[in-house]
Amino acid sequence: MTASMDEEAPAMESMRWVGVDVHAKESVAAVLDQATGEVSTHRIAGRPDVVLDWLTTVAQPFRAVYEAGPTGYGLVRRASERGLDVVVCAPGHILKNATDHIKVDKRDAVRLARLLSAGELRLVRIPEPDQEQLRDLVRSREDVRVDLTRIRNRIGKFLLRRELYPPQHAESWGVLHRKWLRSSGRWPRSPPARPGPARWRG
């Protein structure tokens, strides 16, 4: 679910808009001062939690945003507990230039700050922790299924290249197929290793 910027964004002339490009080891923040139009950038070394400590040094009022991604929603939840105005946006709705195929953290942070001030970001509603855990479980299960299919296809092609064929009536990856794979003598033996060049010993 998403939320409109117009519904929630505070309207203040002295507002500061903060875009944060969050990473596991180091983040980059950009602060857009609405009164002056000036933009300052800051490199924040450390885990994402350090971003919250840095935000406490930003003059109020401000609103900060970061993209939904691998860092999850822990940062925005802890920000709420500390009374910091932090929101999360959907990265898939951000328009990017054709030249943006190379990621630049500073540029991305500035873009987030400007889009946030213009109300052009699609905000994400933060799920409850149990909802997020269920979502992660479903995604992990799907990832495992895709990985399993990819590995099975790779094994099948490996056997075809070596002209190793399962029994005709064996269902692919069924009981007979698995038994055939585990049976002895089905895998080609590796050729004996060739001796390397003799080393001269003085």
Secondary structure, 3 states (H helix, E strand, C coil): CEECHHHHCCCCCCCEEEEEECCCCEEEEEEEECCCCCEEEEEEECCCHHHHHHHCCCCCCEEEEEECCCCCCHHHHHHHHCCCCEEEECHHHCCCCHHHHCCCHHHHHHHHHHHHHHCCCCEECCCCHHHHHHHHHHHHHHHHHHHHHHHHHHHHHHHHHCCCCCCCCCCCCCHHHHHHHHCCCCCCCCCCCCCCCCCCCC
